[in-house]
Amino acid sequence: MTVWVEMEYVLASVNPTFTGMHIQHNTLRRVNSLASLRAFGSPRNFSSSAPRSKPRLVILGSGWGGYEVLRGINKKRWNITVISPTNYFNFTPLLASCAVGTLEFRAAVEPVRRYTPEVTAYQAWCDSIDFKRKILKCMPATALPPLRRVPNASHSMTNGAIVSERETDSRTFNLHYDKLIIAVGAYSQTFNVPGVKENAYFLKDIRDARAIRTRVLECFEEANQPIITDDERRKLLHFCIVGGGPTGVEFAAELHDLLHTEIRRHYPGLARFARISLFDVAPTILGSFDSGLQQYASKKFTREGIRILTSHHVERVEAGKLFVKEEGEVPFGLLVWSTGLAPNPLIQSITDVEKHPKTESLITDDNLRVIMKDTGAPDPDVFAIGDAAMIRDVPLPATAQVAYQKAKYMTKKFNVLGKDKEHVTPFQFHNAGSLAYLGDWIAVYDRTKVESGPKTKEAGRLAWLLWRSAYFTRTISIRNKILVPMYWFINWIFGRDLSRF
Ligand SMILES: Cc1cc2nc3c(=O)[nH]c(=O)nc-3n(C[C@H](O)[C@H](O)[C@H](O)COP(=O)(O)OP(=O)(O)OC[C@H]3O[C@@H](n4cnc5c(N)ncnc54)[C@H](O)[C@@H]3O)c2cc1C
C-alpha cells in the first residue's frame, strides 16, 4: 500500500561508551535454582559473572520497526538481544499475495537468526516492563513441553547481556537492559463484535496468510463434493471481508484474481457460485486515499462483481454466518476481518508511560523516547517506534513506512550514541505516498499528501508497475529478491498452485 523512498542507512564504526554495567543480583534471587542451572550452563552464562564491555540493548519485536533496527545497528558496539514471539520478520505488504498463492510464504519472511550469533534472540513474549529497575519479564513463545518435563533446561545462551531467572512454577525469565526499543506493533481490532475472534480470519502474519489460503481451497474442495447442494455451494463460496482499508481491499483484489484465473480453470462448475463481499461501516473504501482514487477503486470492484457494502454494520458473527444490521443473516465460507488496530497487551499493561487516550499508543518525544508519567520527561533509555507508539502531537499513520523510517532514525541514533556522541536531531517523517493493489494488474498510487515532490495520483497499469517495483525494491534479502520475482513469473506462466496441505 505504501511506498518508501529513502534507502540509505548509516553504519558507523563506534567505540564502547557504557561502563559499569552493574549486575542486578535481584534477578538471581532464586539462588536455590542454581543447582539445576549448573547442569546446563556454566555461571558465565549469567550477566552477574559475564564480562561485558558493551551496553545492553534489548529490541522488543521483529516487525517493521524491530527488524530494521536489528539490520542497521552496529552490532560490534551494542550487546543486542531481540525478544519476539516470531523468529522472523513479516513483509506485510505481500501477505495478501501469499494468502491466495500469488507468492509462496517463504518469499514474505526474513529470519531473525540471520543476525545470530552477533546478537542474541529469544522467541519469547515480553509480558511486562519494570522501567525503574530496567527489567523485562518474558515468557517463551515456543511450544516446548511443560517445564516439569524438561527439568534440566536453562537459558544458556545469554552472551553476557542477560540475567536469566527460571522459575519452577512458570516459564518466565527476566532480562535486564541498558537501552530498550519497544517495537511490538499492534493487534487486530475487532471492536468487541461478538464471535469475530472465534469465527473470522485475520491477516497480520504469514501464518494467517497460510490459514486463509488453506481455507479458500478447502471451501472449493468441499463445494466440489457431489453430496453438496447448490445452495450450500453458494454459502461456502461466499467470501466476506470486513474492513475496506488497504488490507481488506488488497485481499479482495488478490482473491478476485485467483477466482477469475486458476479457480475458473480448475473448478469450472463452481466459479459461478463464488462471490466476494466487502463490508465497511465507513461510507467509502480506501478512506485514507484521495477521493478520486476511492471512486476509481469502488467502480473497478463493482464492475468486477465484488460487492461493496459500505455504511454496513456487522453486529455479530457465528460459525459460517455474519449478522449485518442492514442485511440480516449473511452466510459465508470464509470471513477475513481487517478493521484496523487494537493495542498490544504489553502496551496495555504499561502504566508508567504517557499514552494516547484513544489508541493507547505510547507517547514519545521527537527523539522517540517514551515520556514518563511521573516526571513528564522522556526516559533517556527507552524508545518506542512503529504501530505501538506516536510522537506527542504528531499523529502519523500506523504504516510500515512510518515504522521503517523511525527504525532508520533509531539505528542512526544508536550508531552515534555508540561513539559516545549525542544525537538529538528530531525525527522527521517523509511521506512517500500510498499504493494499493486493485486486482487484474491495476493499482492506485496516491501522492497527494506528500510534502516534497509532485503531488500526483495515478490509477491503472502504471500504478501497478510502481506497486510491484516498490515492493520488489523493499524486499530485504537477496534470497527474497530472487524468490519474489521468480514466483510472480512462475505463477504468471503456470498459474497458482491449488494444492491444499
Ligand atoms: C496485511 C498487511 C499489509 C500491510 N501493508 C502495508 C503497506 O503496504 N505499507 C505500509 O506502510 N504498511 C502496511 N501495513 C502496516 C504495517 O505492516 C505496520 O504498520 C507495521 O508492521 C508496523 O510495524 P511495527 O514494527 O510497529 O509492528 P509489526 O510489524 O506488527 O511487528 C511487531 C513485532 O512485535 C512482536 N511482538 C508482539 N508482541 C510482543 C511482545 N509482547 N513481546 C515481544 N515482541 C512482541 C511481533 O511478533 C512482531 O514481530 C500492512 C499491514 C498488514 C497487516
Ligand as a Chemical Component Dictionary entry (heavy atoms), coordinates in Angstrom:
data_LIG
# 
_chem_comp.id                   LIG 
_chem_comp.type                 NON-POLYMER 
_chem_comp.pdbx_formal_charge   0 
_chem_comp.three_letter_code    LIG 
# 
loop_
_chem_comp_atom.comp_id 
_chem_comp_atom.atom_id 
_chem_comp_atom.alt_atom_id 
_chem_comp_atom.type_symbol 
_chem_comp_atom.charge 
_chem_comp_atom.model_Cartn_x 
_chem_comp_atom.model_Cartn_y 
_chem_comp_atom.model_Cartn_z 
_chem_comp_atom.pdbx_ordinal 
LIG C1  C1  C 0 -1.641 -7.327  5.530  1  
LIG C2  C2  C 0 -0.963 -6.022  5.831  2  
LIG C3  C3  C 0 -0.450 -5.265  4.801  3  
LIG C4  C4  C 0 0.183  -4.067  5.068  4  
LIG N1  N1  N 0 0.683  -3.339  4.032  5  
LIG C5  C5  C 0 1.353  -2.195  4.286  6  
LIG C6  C6  C 0 1.919  -1.448  3.235  7  
LIG O1  O1  O 0 1.823  -1.833  2.080  8  
LIG N2  N2  N 0 2.561  -0.314  3.531  9  
LIG C7  C7  C 0 2.674  0.148   4.808  10 
LIG O2  O2  O 0 3.274  1.201   5.020  11 
LIG N3  N3  N 0 2.128  -0.514  5.828  12 
LIG C8  C8  C 0 1.486  -1.679  5.601  13 
LIG N4  N4  N 0 0.946  -2.387  6.643  14 
LIG C9  C9  C 0 1.078  -1.875  8.005  15 
LIG C10 C10 C 0 2.429  -2.290  8.560  16 
LIG O3  O3  O 0 2.654  -3.661  8.392  17 
LIG C11 C11 C 0 2.534  -1.932  10.028 18 
LIG O4  O4  O 0 2.294  -0.569  10.189 19 
LIG C12 C12 C 0 3.907  -2.291  10.535 20 
LIG O5  O5  O 0 4.052  -3.690  10.516 21 
LIG C13 C13 C 0 4.162  -1.762  11.932 22 
LIG O6  O6  O 0 5.451  -2.129  12.300 23 
LIG P1  P1  P 0 5.791  -2.478  13.814 24 
LIG O7  O7  O 0 7.228  -2.835  13.858 25 
LIG O8  O8  O 0 5.283  -1.428  14.704 26 
LIG O9  O9  O 0 4.891  -3.751  14.142 27 
LIG P2  P2  P 0 4.865  -5.230  13.461 28 
LIG O10 O10 O 0 5.491  -5.148  12.139 29 
LIG O11 O11 O 0 3.485  -5.640  13.621 30 
LIG O12 O12 O 0 5.831  -6.023  14.418 31 
LIG C14 C14 C 0 5.560  -6.237  15.766 32 
LIG C15 C15 C 0 6.527  -7.276  16.269 33 
LIG O13 O13 O 0 6.419  -7.351  17.676 34 
LIG C16 C16 C 0 6.277  -8.696  18.061 35 
LIG N5  N5  N 0 5.576  -8.700  19.351 36 
LIG C17 C17 C 0 4.255  -8.582  19.589 37 
LIG N6  N6  N 0 4.025  -8.623  20.913 38 
LIG C18 C18 C 0 5.222  -8.761  21.514 39 
LIG C19 C19 C 0 5.642  -8.866  22.867 40 
LIG N7  N7  N 0 4.766  -8.854  23.876 41 
LIG N8  N8  N 0 6.957  -9.014  23.127 42 
LIG C20 C20 C 0 7.860  -9.048  22.114 43 
LIG N9  N9  N 0 7.521  -8.949  20.820 44 
LIG C21 C21 C 0 6.222  -8.797  20.530 45 
LIG C22 C22 C 0 5.543  -9.333  16.898 46 
LIG O14 O14 O 0 5.690  -10.724 16.883 47 
LIG C23 C23 C 0 6.246  -8.664  15.732 48 
LIG O15 O15 O 0 7.473  -9.305  15.463 49 
LIG C24 C24 C 0 0.303  -3.596  6.402  50 
LIG C25 C25 C 0 -0.217 -4.357  7.449  51 
LIG C26 C26 C 0 -0.834 -5.566  7.166  52 
LIG C27 C27 C 0 -1.365 -6.390  8.313  53 
# 
loop_
_chem_comp_bond.comp_id 
_chem_comp_bond.atom_id_1 
_chem_comp_bond.atom_id_2 
_chem_comp_bond.value_order 
_chem_comp_bond.pdbx_ordinal 
LIG C1  C2  SING 1  
LIG C2  C3  SING 2  
LIG C2  C26 DOUB 3  
LIG C3  C4  DOUB 4  
LIG C4  N1  SING 5  
LIG C4  C24 SING 6  
LIG N1  C5  DOUB 7  
LIG C5  C6  SING 8  
LIG C5  C8  SING 9  
LIG C6  O1  DOUB 10 
LIG C6  N2  SING 11 
LIG N2  C7  SING 12 
LIG C7  O2  DOUB 13 
LIG C7  N3  SING 14 
LIG N3  C8  DOUB 15 
LIG C8  N4  SING 16 
LIG N4  C9  SING 17 
LIG N4  C24 SING 18 
LIG C9  C10 SING 19 
LIG C10 O3  SING 20 
LIG C10 C11 SING 21 
LIG C11 O4  SING 22 
LIG C11 C12 SING 23 
LIG C12 O5  SING 24 
LIG C12 C13 SING 25 
LIG C13 O6  SING 26 
LIG O6  P1  SING 27 
LIG P1  O7  DOUB 28 
LIG P1  O8  SING 29 
LIG P1  O9  SING 30 
LIG O9  P2  SING 31 
LIG P2  O10 DOUB 32 
LIG P2  O11 SING 33 
LIG P2  O12 SING 34 
LIG O12 C14 SING 35 
LIG C14 C15 SING 36 
LIG C15 O13 SING 37 
LIG C15 C23 SING 38 
LIG O13 C16 SING 39 
LIG C16 N5  SING 40 
LIG C16 C22 SING 41 
LIG N5  C17 SING 42 
LIG N5  C21 SING 43 
LIG C17 N6  DOUB 44 
LIG N6  C18 SING 45 
LIG C18 C19 SING 46 
LIG C18 C21 DOUB 47 
LIG C19 N7  SING 48 
LIG C19 N8  DOUB 49 
LIG N8  C20 SING 50 
LIG C20 N9  DOUB 51 
LIG N9  C21 SING 52 
LIG C22 O14 SING 53 
LIG C22 C23 SING 54 
LIG C23 O15 SING 55 
LIG C24 C25 DOUB 56 
LIG C25 C26 SING 57 
LIG C26 C27 SING 58 
# 
